[in-house]
Amino acid sequence: MPKKKTEYTIRISHYDRYRHLHIKERGKIVFFRVQYETKINDMWYPVVRYDTAHSFAHRDLLDIKGQVVVKTPLFNQEYNDALTFAESDLKTNWEYYKKRFLEGK
């Protein structure tokens, strides 16, 4: 059975968006990346990203230069559950992440 790639972007506000990418094989997520971004002076900046790069599910908090400030592993390594958690967190807490990002924390 071939891998199925799903990718989309949701605008949260005029200056904020949520980007989603996952790859599924045989009903299971084998890779994902979900990211909240904010627009400053007509440029999009990644603020927080959940992904499975480095072979484990984790959250990266980023600074204005795109550098990872804090990397937090997700304790649930089942990617389907980790993706559900990541989506929920970004959609619920994006305003908190934006405030933290703009304050340079």
C-alpha positions in Angstrom: 0.0 0.0 0.0 1.5 3.4 -1.0 2.2 6.2 1.4 -0.4 9.0 1.4 0.7 12.6 1.9 -1.7 15.2 3.3 -0.7 18.9 3.4 -2.7 22.0 4.0 -2.6 25.5 5.5 -5.2 27.1 7.7 -5.4 30.9 8.2 -6.0 31.7 11.9 -6.0 35.4 11.4 -4.7 37.9 8.9 -1.3 37.6 10.4 -1.3 34.0 11.7 -1.5 30.5 10.1 -1.2 26.9 10.9 0.7 24.6 8.4 0.1 20.8 8.5 1.9 17.9 6.7 1.6 14.3 7.5 2.4 11.0 5.7 0.3 7.9 6.4 1.1 4.3 5.6 -1.3 1.5 6.3 -3.5 3.7 8.5 -0.6 4.9 10.6 1.2 8.2 10.7 4.9 7.6 9.7 5.9 11.3 9.6 4.3 14.7 10.5 5.2 18.3 10.8 2.7 20.9 12.1 3.8 24.5 12.5 2.3 27.8 13.7 3.6 30.9 11.9 3.1 34.6 12.3 3.5 37.3 9.7 5.7 40.3 10.6 6.4 43.0 8.0 5.1 40.8 5.1 7.4 37.8 6.1 6.2 34.6 7.7 8.1 33.4 10.7 7.8 29.9 12.3 7.0 30.2 16.0 6.5 26.7 17.2 6.8 23.4 15.3 5.9 19.8 16.2 7.5 17.1 14.0 9.0 13.7 13.9 12.4 14.7 12.5 15.3 13.0 14.3 13.1 9.8 14.6 11.1 11.0 17.6 8.1 13.3 18.1 9.0 16.6 19.6 8.1 20.3 19.9 10.5 23.1 18.9 10.0 26.6 20.1 11.8 29.0 17.7 13.2 32.5 17.9 12.9 35.2 15.3 16.0 33.9 13.5 14.4 30.4 13.1 16.7 28.9 15.6 15.4 26.3 18.1 15.3 27.8 21.6 13.7 24.8 23.4 13.3 21.2 22.1 10.8 19.2 24.1 10.3 15.5 23.4 6.7 14.2 23.4 6.3 11.3 25.8 3.8 9.6 23.6 5.8 8.2 20.7 2.7 6.8 18.9 2.8 9.2 16.0 -1.0 9.2 15.5 -1.6 10.3 19.1 1.3 12.7 19.0 -0.1 14.4 15.9 -3.5 14.8 17.5 -1.9 16.3 20.6 0.2 18.7 18.5 -2.7 19.9 16.4 -4.8 20.5 19.5 -2.0 22.4 21.3 -1.3 24.7 18.4 -4.9 25.5 17.7 -5.6 26.2 21.4 -2.4 28.0 22.4 -1.2 29.9 19.3 -1.8 33.3 21.0 0.4 32.3 24.0 3.1 31.1 21.6 2.9 34.3 19.6 3.2 36.5 22.7 6.2 34.5 23.9 7.8 34.7 20.5 7.3 38.5 20.2 8.7 39.0 23.7 11.8 37.1 22.6 11.4 34.4 25.2 
